[in-house]
Amino acid sequence: MSSLESQLSAAFAASEDTDEGDVLGLDKQEKQKVKEETYKPKTVEKPISPQFDSPQFDEEPTTFETQLSTKEVTKIVRLYSTFVKMDTNTQRVVLRYLNIKAKDFTAEEVVVAALNANQSDFTLLSSLTKLKNESGASRAFELIAMSADELIKLDKLVSSFNKDYKQTQSIDDDRIKFCKDLEKGISTLNPNATQFLEPVEKLLKIAFS
């Protein structure tokens, strides 16, 4: 073996027998500390997922301030009972008057509509049934005494129940002629129409009692 090879072999042997600490000039205690720190397992820190708690609110119980009086409960029961006892044709007139679609309607819906009806509409309906039962002369005088707004609404109501009625005059142009046409429309109302209107009036009378 050449001298170069001998030197390399000796160097490798020396490196195996010699601790790295010897080379660094460390004593045994320091070497042990270095060894522990060298091989100390690293703690892998897991990423902390942010957690957000939903804010907690104290829920207040829902309360309803509306309380029905005994009178109001009685009124609702009377309205319901009156409507369901009507025959089918009369019920249809009620539905048309209250603007309720006849398809899939409920008695409860009718009660609510009656309670929400306009007082003036009820007064108008009462006026129509009353005028129908009076003589032509009395009817004419009462019509002339009405306000323009009342006459226009009454005219519209008569038109909805008398298919043959047609107003030919504007109330602004000729009030007297307007009233004459309206009187004729009321007088020619089908007796069956009055028969149906009276139950509607009765229903609304309960609502406004």
Helices and strands as residue ranges (DSSP letters): H 3-17, H 20-24, H 28-39, H 70-84, H 88-97, H 107-115, H 119-132, H 136-145, H 148-161, H 175-187, H 191-207
